[in-house]
Amino acid sequence: MSNARSPSFKFLIGRAPWTMRSTFESDEFAVGYANFYLCNGAVIPPQFGDARADANARALLRGLFARREVVQLDIDATAAGGGCIHCTTQQQPA
């Protein structure tokens, strides 16, 4: 694929976790690593308790954001309501 600024770019697809902590089981539980938050000097992705998938997501994001620290957070309580980190940190009008 390409866009106006770059001759080509690629999509990177990571694996969703196979296992999760069962503390907040819900049919609306939002599972996905793409819903991360970028802040000054860091990228904050979720952590779901699947050690392999969490590590793969962390490595993928480290490769994409080499100058930022990758800090994964347990967001189970938020994900049980259907959202993740990026959803809950959306800009709010003043």
N, CA, C and O atoms as a GROMACS GRO file, in nm:
protein
  376
    1MET      N    1   0.084  -0.117   0.000
    1MET     CA    2   0.000   0.000   0.000
    1MET      C    3   0.089   0.123   0.000
    1MET      O    4   0.207   0.116   0.033
    2SER      N    5   0.030   0.237  -0.038
    2SER     CA    6   0.105   0.362  -0.034
    2SER      C    7   0.012   0.476   0.001
    2SER      O    8  -0.111   0.463  -0.003
    3ASN      N    9   0.073   0.589   0.034
    3ASN     CA   10  -0.004   0.710   0.061
    3ASN      C   11   0.070   0.828   0.001
    3ASN      O   12   0.172   0.808  -0.065
    4ALA      N   13   0.023   0.949   0.022
    4ALA     CA   14   0.082   1.067  -0.040
    4ALA      C   15   0.222   1.097   0.010
    4ALA      O   16   0.302   1.156  -0.064
    5ARG      N   17   0.255   1.060   0.131
    5ARG     CA   18   0.384   1.095   0.189
    5ARG      C   19   0.489   0.985   0.179
    5ARG      O   20   0.608   1.011   0.194
    6SER      N   21   0.446   0.866   0.155
    6SER     CA   22   0.539   0.753   0.156
    6SER      C   23   0.509   0.663   0.037
    6SER      O   24   0.393   0.638   0.007
    7PRO      N   25   0.611   0.614  -0.030
    7PRO     CA   26   0.585   0.526  -0.144
    7PRO      C   27   0.518   0.394  -0.103
    7PRO      O   28   0.444   0.335  -0.181
    8SER      N   29   0.545   0.350   0.017
    8SER     CA   30   0.480   0.226   0.061
    8SER      C   31   0.487   0.214   0.213
    8SER      O   32   0.573   0.274   0.278
    9PHE      N   33   0.397   0.138   0.266
    9PHE     CA   34   0.399   0.106   0.408
    9PHE      C   35   0.340  -0.032   0.425
    9PHE      O   36   0.276  -0.085   0.334
   10LYS      N   37   0.362  -0.091   0.540
   10LYS     CA   38   0.314  -0.227   0.562
   10LYS      C   39   0.229  -0.233   0.688
   10LYS      O   40   0.243  -0.151   0.779
   11PHE      N   41   0.144  -0.332   0.693
   11PHE     CA   42   0.062  -0.359   0.810
   11PHE      C   43   0.129  -0.469   0.891
   11PHE      O   44   0.176  -0.568   0.835
   12LEU      N   45   0.134  -0.452   1.020
   12LEU     CA   46   0.186  -0.555   1.109
   12LEU      C   47   0.071  -0.608   1.190
   12LEU      O   48  -0.004  -0.531   1.251
   13ILE      N   49   0.056  -0.737   1.192
   13ILE     CA   50  -0.057  -0.798   1.263
   13ILE      C   51  -0.003  -0.885   1.375
   13ILE      O   52   0.078  -0.975   1.353
   14GLY      N   53  -0.048  -0.857   1.495
   14GLY     CA   54  -0.008  -0.936   1.611
   14GLY      C   55  -0.119  -1.032   1.650
   14GLY      O   56  -0.233  -1.020   1.604
   15ARG      N   57  -0.086  -1.127   1.732
   15ARG     CA   58  -0.182  -1.228   1.777
   15ARG      C   59  -0.252  -1.180   1.904
   15ARG      O   60  -0.188  -1.129   1.995
   16ALA      N   61  -0.382  -1.197   1.907
   16ALA     CA   62  -0.458  -1.166   2.028
   16ALA      C   63  -0.429  -1.272   2.133
   16ALA      O   64  -0.392  -1.384   2.099
   17PRO      N   65  -0.446  -1.239   2.259
   17PRO     CA   66  -0.419  -1.338   2.364
   17PRO      C   67  -0.516  -1.455   2.358
   17PRO      O   68  -0.634  -1.439   2.329
   18TRP      N   69  -0.463  -1.575   2.386
   18TRP     CA   70  -0.546  -1.694   2.392
   18TRP      C   71  -0.604  -1.712   2.531
   18TRP      O   72  -0.714  -1.764   2.547
   19THR      N   73  -0.529  -1.671   2.630
   19THR     CA   74  -0.576  -1.682   2.768
   19THR      C   75  -0.576  -1.544   2.830
   19THR      O   76  -0.496  -1.457   2.794
   20MET      N   77  -0.666  -1.525   2.924
   20MET     CA   78  -0.675  -1.398   2.995
   20MET      C   79  -0.705  -1.426   3.141
   20MET      O   80  -0.751  -1.535   3.176
   21ARG      N   81  -0.679  -1.329   3.225
   21ARG     CA   82  -0.720  -1.341   3.365
   21ARG      C   83  -0.873  -1.339   3.368
   21ARG      O   84  -0.935  -1.269   3.289
   22SER      N   85  -0.933  -1.415   3.456
   22SER     CA   86  -1.079  -1.427   3.458
   22SER      C   87  -1.145  -1.337   3.563
   22SER      O   88  -1.262  -1.357   3.594
   23THR      N   89  -1.074  -1.242   3.615
   23THR     CA   90  -1.127  -1.156   3.721
   23THR      C   91  -1.252  -1.082   3.677
   23THR      O   92  -1.347  -1.069   3.755
   24PHE      N   93  -1.254  -1.033   3.555
   24PHE     CA   94  -1.364  -0.950   3.507
   24PHE      C   95  -1.426  -1.009   3.381
   24PHE      O   96  -1.440  -0.939   3.281
   25GLU      N   97  -1.464  -1.136   3.384
   25GLU     CA   98  -1.522  -1.198   3.265
   25GLU      C   99  -1.649  -1.125   3.224
   25GLU      O  100  -1.735  -1.095   3.307
   26SER      N  101  -1.659  -1.099   3.095
   26SER     CA  102  -1.773  -1.026   3.041
   26SER      C  103  -1.782  -1.054   2.891
   26SER      O  104  -1.679  -1.071   2.826
   27ASP      N  105  -1.904  -1.057   2.837
   27ASP     CA  106  -1.920  -1.072   2.692
   27ASP      C  107  -1.870  -0.949   2.618
   27ASP      O  108  -1.841  -0.956   2.499
   28GLU      N  109  -1.860  -0.837   2.687
   28GLU     CA  110  -1.815  -0.712   2.626
   28GLU      C  111  -1.665  -0.688   2.644
   28GLU      O  112  -1.615  -0.583   2.605
   29PHE      N  113  -1.594  -0.784   2.702
   29PHE     CA  114  -1.452  -0.767   2.731
   29PHE      C  115  -1.376  -0.734   2.603
   29PHE      O  116  -1.377  -0.812   2.508
   30ALA      N  117  -1.310  -0.619   2.600
   30ALA     CA  118  -1.237  -0.571   2.482
   30ALA      C  119  -1.094  -0.626   2.485
   30ALA      O  120  -1.014  -0.588   2.570
   31VAL      N  121  -1.064  -0.713   2.391
   31VAL     CA  122  -0.930  -0.773   2.384
   31VAL      C  123  -0.862  -0.724   2.257
   31VAL      O  124  -0.914  -0.744   2.147
   32GLY      N  125  -0.748  -0.662   2.272
   32GLY     CA  126  -0.672  -0.619   2.155
   32GLY      C  127  -0.559  -0.528   2.195
   32GLY      O  128  -0.573  -0.443   2.283
   33TYR      N  129  -0.446  -0.545   2.129
   33TYR     CA  130  -0.328  -0.465   2.161
   33TYR      C  131  -0.321  -0.336   2.080
   33TYR      O  132  -0.240  -0.249   2.112
   34ALA      N  133  -0.402  -0.322   1.977
   34ALA     CA  134  -0.397  -0.202   1.893
   34ALA      C  135  -0.454  -0.080   1.965
   34ALA      O  136  -0.430   0.033   1.923
   35ASN      N  137  -0.528  -0.102   2.070
   35ASN     CA  138  -0.589   0.008   2.144
   35ASN      C  139  -0.493   0.054   2.253
   35ASN      O  140  -0.518   0.032   2.372
   36PHE      N  141  -0.384   0.118   2.212
   36PHE     CA  142  -0.282   0.166   2.306
   36PHE      C  143  -0.284   0.318   2.311
   36PHE      O  144  -0.352   0.383   2.232
   37TYR      N  145  -0.208   0.373   2.404
   37TYR     CA  146  -0.201   0.518   2.421
   37TYR      C  147  -0.058   0.564   2.402
   37TYR      O  148   0.035   0.506   2.458
   38LEU      N  149  -0.039   0.669   2.323
   38LEU     CA  150   0.093   0.730   2.305
   38LEU      C  151   0.102   0.854   2.393
   38LEU      O  152   0.016   0.942   2.386
   39CYS      N  153   0.204   0.860   2.474
   39CYS     CA  154   0.227   0.979   2.556
   39CYS      C  155   0.373   1.020   2.540
   39CYS      O  156   0.449   0.955   2.468
   40ASN      N  157   0.413   1.126   2.606
   40ASN     CA  158   0.550   1.175   2.593
   40ASN      C  159   0.649   1.067   2.635
   40ASN      O  160   0.654   1.029   2.752
   41GLY      N  161   0.727   1.018   2.542
   41GLY     CA  162   0.833   0.923   2.571
   41GLY      C  163   0.791   0.780   2.594
   41GLY      O  164   0.874   0.696   2.626
   42ALA      N  165   0.662   0.750   2.579
   42ALA     CA  166   0.618   0.613   2.608
   42ALA      C  167   0.499   0.574   2.520
   42ALA      O  168   0.432   0.659   2.462
   43VAL      N  169   0.476   0.446   2.514
   43VAL     CA  170   0.356   0.390   2.454
   43VAL      C  171   0.299   0.294   2.559
   43VAL      O  172   0.372   0.212   2.615
   44ILE      N  173   0.169   0.305   2.586
   44ILE     CA  174   0.105   0.229   2.692
   44ILE      C  175   0.004   0.132   2.630
   44ILE      O  176  -0.109   0.173   2.600
   45PRO      N  177   0.042   0.006   2.611
   45PRO     CA  178  -0.052  -0.094   2.561
   45PRO      C  179  -0.110  -0.175   2.677
   45PRO      O  180  -0.056  -0.174   2.788
   46PRO      N  181  -0.220  -0.245   2.651
   46PRO     CA  182  -0.276  -0.332   2.754
   46PRO      C  183  -0.194  -0.459   2.773
   46PRO      O  184  -0.113  -0.497   2.688
   47GLN      N  185  -0.217  -0.522   2.886
   47GLN     CA  186  -0.158  -0.652   2.918
   47GLN      C  187  -0.274  -0.741   2.963
   47GLN      O  188  -0.350  -0.703   3.052
   48PHE      N  189  -0.288  -0.858   2.902
   48PHE     CA  190  -0.404  -0.943   2.929
   48PHE      C  191  -0.374  -1.069   3.008
   48PHE      O  192  -0.466  -1.144   3.041
   49GLY      N  193  -0.248  -1.095   3.040
   49GLY     CA  194  -0.216  -1.213   3.120
   49GLY      C  195  -0.172  -1.334   3.040
   49GLY      O  196  -0.140  -1.437   3.098
   50ASP      N  197  -0.171  -1.324   2.907
   50ASP     CA  198  -0.116  -1.429   2.822
   50ASP      C  199   0.030  -1.391   2.799
   50ASP      O  200   0.059  -1.304   2.716
   51ALA      N  201   0.121  -1.455   2.871
   51ALA     CA  202   0.262  -1.414   2.871
   51ALA      C  203   0.320  -1.406   2.730
   51ALA      O  204   0.394  -1.313   2.697
   52ARG      N  205   0.288  -1.503   2.648
   52ARG     CA  206   0.344  -1.506   2.512
   52ARG      C  207   0.288  -1.392   2.425
   52ARG      O  208   0.365  -1.321   2.361
   53ALA      N  209   0.157  -1.376   2.424
   53ALA     CA  210   0.095  -1.270   2.343
   53ALA      C  211   0.134  -1.132   2.395
   53ALA      O  212   0.159  -1.041   2.316
   54ASP      N  213   0.138  -1.116   2.528
   54ASP     CA  214   0.178  -0.988   2.586
   54ASP      C  215   0.321  -0.953   2.545
   54ASP      O  216   0.350  -0.839   2.509
   55ALA      N  217   0.411  -1.051   2.549
   55ALA     CA  218   0.551  -1.028   2.511
   55ALA      C  219   0.563  -0.997   2.362
   55ALA      O  220   0.642  -0.911   2.323
   56ASN      N  221   0.485  -1.066   2.278
   56ASN     CA  222   0.488  -1.039   2.134
   56ASN      C  223   0.439  -0.898   2.105
   56ASN      O  224   0.498  -0.828   2.022
   57ALA      N  225   0.332  -0.856   2.171
   57ALA     CA  226   0.279  -0.721   2.151
   57ALA      C  227   0.382  -0.618   2.196
   57ALA      O  228   0.404  -0.517   2.127
   58ARG      N  229   0.445  -0.642   2.310
   58ARG     CA  230   0.548  -0.550   2.361
   58ARG      C  231   0.664  -0.539   2.263
   58ARG      O  232   0.711  -0.428   2.236
   59ALA      N  233   0.710  -0.651   2.209
   59ALA     CA  234   0.821  -0.651   2.114
   59ALA      C  235   0.783  -0.579   1.984
   59ALA      O  236   0.863  -0.503   1.930
   60LEU      N  237   0.663  -0.602   1.936
   60LEU     CA  238   0.616  -0.536   1.814
   60LEU      C  239   0.612  -0.384   1.833
   60LEU      O  240   0.658  -0.309   1.747
   61LEU      N  241   0.558  -0.341   1.946
   61LEU     CA  242   0.550  -0.197   1.973
   61LEU      C  243   0.687  -0.136   1.996
   61LEU      O  244   0.711  -0.021   1.958
   62ARG      N  245   0.778  -0.209   2.059
   62ARG     CA  246   0.915  -0.159   2.074
   62ARG      C  247   0.980  -0.136   1.939
   62ARG      O  248   1.053  -0.039   1.920
   63GLY      N  249   0.954  -0.224   1.845
   63GLY     CA  250   1.007  -0.208   1.711
   63GLY      C  251   0.948  -0.089   1.638
   63GLY      O  252   1.017  -0.021   1.562
   64LEU      N  253   0.820  -0.064   1.660
   64LEU     CA  254   0.752   0.047   1.593
   64LEU      C  255   0.783   0.181   1.658
   64LEU      O  256   0.790   0.284   1.589
   65PHE      N  257   0.802   0.181   1.788
   65PHE     CA  258   0.826   0.304   1.863
   65PHE      C  259   0.958   0.293   1.938
   65PHE      O  260   0.961   0.293   2.061
   66ALA      N  261   1.066   0.284   1.864
   66ALA     CA  262   1.199   0.256   1.922
   66ALA      C  263   1.245   0.362   2.021
   66ALA      O  264   1.325   0.332   2.110
   67ARG      N  265   1.198   0.484   2.009
   67ARG     CA  266   1.242   0.592   2.099
   67ARG      C  267   1.151   0.609   2.220
   67ARG      O  268   1.170   0.700   2.300
   68ARG      N  269   1.054   0.523   2.233
   68ARG     CA  270   0.960   0.532   2.346
   68ARG      C  271   0.971   0.407   2.433
   68ARG      O  272   0.999   0.298   2.384
   69GLU      N  273   0.948   0.426   2.560
   69GLU     CA  274   0.941   0.313   2.653
   69GLU      C  275   0.804   0.246   2.636
   69GLU      O  276   0.704   0.316   2.621
   70VAL      N  277   0.799   0.114   2.637
   70VAL     CA  278   0.673   0.041   2.628
   70VAL      C  279   0.638  -0.008   2.767
   70VAL      O  280   0.712  -0.087   2.827
   71VAL      N  281   0.525   0.038   2.820
   71VAL     CA  282   0.482   0.003   2.955
   71VAL      C  283   0.342  -0.058   2.945
   71VAL      O  284   0.245   0.013   2.920
   72GLN      N  285   0.332  -0.189   2.965
   72GLN     CA  286   0.202  -0.256   2.958
   72GLN      C  287   0.130  -0.246   3.092
   72GLN      O  288   0.192  -0.255   3.198
   73LEU      N  289  -0.001  -0.227   3.085
   73LEU     CA  290  -0.084  -0.216   3.206
   73LEU      C  291  -0.195  -0.320   3.204
   73LEU      O  292  -0.250  -0.351   3.098
   74ASP      N  293  -0.227  -0.372   3.321
   74ASP     CA  294  -0.343  -0.459   3.340
   74ASP      C  295  -0.466  -0.368   3.337
   74ASP      O  296  -0.486  -0.288   3.428
   75ILE      N  297  -0.547  -0.380   3.234
   75ILE     CA  298  -0.664  -0.294   3.219
   75ILE      C  299  -0.793  -0.375   3.221
   75ILE      O  300  -0.894  -0.335   3.162
   76ASP      N  301  -0.791  -0.489   3.289
   76ASP     CA  302  -0.906  -0.580   3.288
   76ASP      C  303  -1.037  -0.512   3.329
   76ASP      O  304  -1.140  -0.536   3.267
   77ALA      N  305  -1.034  -0.428   3.430
   77ALA     CA  306  -1.157  -0.363   3.476
   77ALA      C  307  -1.215  -0.274   3.366
   77ALA      O  308  -1.337  -0.268   3.348
   78THR      N  309  -1.130  -0.205   3.294
   78THR     CA  310  -1.174  -0.119   3.184
   78THR      C  311  -1.220  -0.203   3.066
   78THR      O  312  -1.324  -0.175   3.007
   79ALA      N  313  -1.143  -0.306   3.031
   79ALA     CA  314  -1.176  -0.392   2.917
   79ALA      C  315  -1.308  -0.466   2.939
   79ALA      O  316  -1.379  -0.495   2.842
   80ALA      N  317  -1.342  -0.496   3.063
   80ALA     CA  318  -1.469  -0.564   3.093
   80ALA      C  319  -1.588  -0.478   3.054
   80ALA      O  320  -1.696  -0.530   3.028
   81GLY      N  321  -1.568  -0.348   3.049
   81GLY     CA  322  -1.675  -0.256   3.008
   81GLY      C  323  -1.676  -0.230   2.859
   81GLY      O  324  -1.759  -0.152   2.810
   82GLY      N  325  -1.585  -0.293   2.784
   82GLY     CA  326  -1.587  -0.280   2.639
   82GLY      C  327  -1.486  -0.182   2.582
   82GLY      O  328  -1.490  -0.154   2.462
   83GLY      N  329  -1.396  -0.130   2.664
   83GLY     CA  330  -1.297  -0.034   2.613
   83GLY      C  331  -1.158  -0.069   2.658
   83GLY      O  332  -1.138  -0.158   2.741
   84CYS      N  333  -1.061   0.000   2.602
   84CYS     CA  334  -0.922  -0.020   2.640
   84CYS      C  335  -0.858   0.114   2.673
   84CYS      O  336  -0.928   0.213   2.694
   85ILE      N  337  -0.727   0.118   2.677
   85ILE     CA  338  -0.654   0.236   2.720
   85ILE      C  339  -0.683   0.357   2.631
   85ILE      O  340  -0.711   0.465   2.682
   86HIS      N  341  -0.676   0.340   2.501
   86HIS     CA  342  -0.698   0.454   2.411
   86HIS      C  343  -0.840   0.507   2.425
   86HIS      O  344  -0.861   0.628   2.421
   87CYS      N  345  -0.936   0.418   2.440
   87CYS     CA  346  -1.076   0.460   2.455
   87CYS      C  347  -1.095   0.549   2.578
   87CYS      O  348  -1.168   0.648   2.573
   88THR      N  349  -1.030   0.513   2.687
   88THR     CA  350  -1.051   0.587   2.812
   88THR      C  351  -0.966   0.712   2.823
   88THR      O  352  -0.983   0.790   2.917
   89THR      N  353  -0.874   0.734   2.730
   89THR     CA  354  -0.789   0.853   2.737
   89THR      C  355  -0.819   0.949   2.623
   89THR      O  356  -0.736   1.035   2.593
   90GLN      N  357  -0.934   0.938   2.561
   90GLN     CA  358  -0.970   1.027   2.452
   90GLN      C  359  -0.977   1.172   2.499
   90GLN      O  360  -1.010   1.200   2.615
   91GLN      N  361  -0.946   1.261   2.409
   91GLN     CA  362  -0.949   1.403   2.440
   91GLN      C  363  -1.092   1.445   2.474
   91GLN      O  364  -1.189   1.402   2.411
   92GLN      N  365  -1.103   1.530   2.572
   92GLN     CA  366  -1.233   1.582   2.613
   92GLN      C  367  -1.234   1.732   2.592
   92GLN      O  368  -1.138   1.800   2.629
   93PRO      N  369  -1.341   1.787   2.533
   93PRO     CA  370  -1.346   1.932   2.515
   93PRO      C  371  -1.354   2.003   2.649
   93PRO      O  372  -1.415   1.952   2.744
   94ALA      N  373  -1.293   2.119   2.656
   94ALA     CA  374  -1.293   2.196   2.782
   94ALA      C  375  -1.425   2.266   2.802
   94ALA      O  376  -1.444   2.335   2.902
   0.00000   0.00000   0.00000
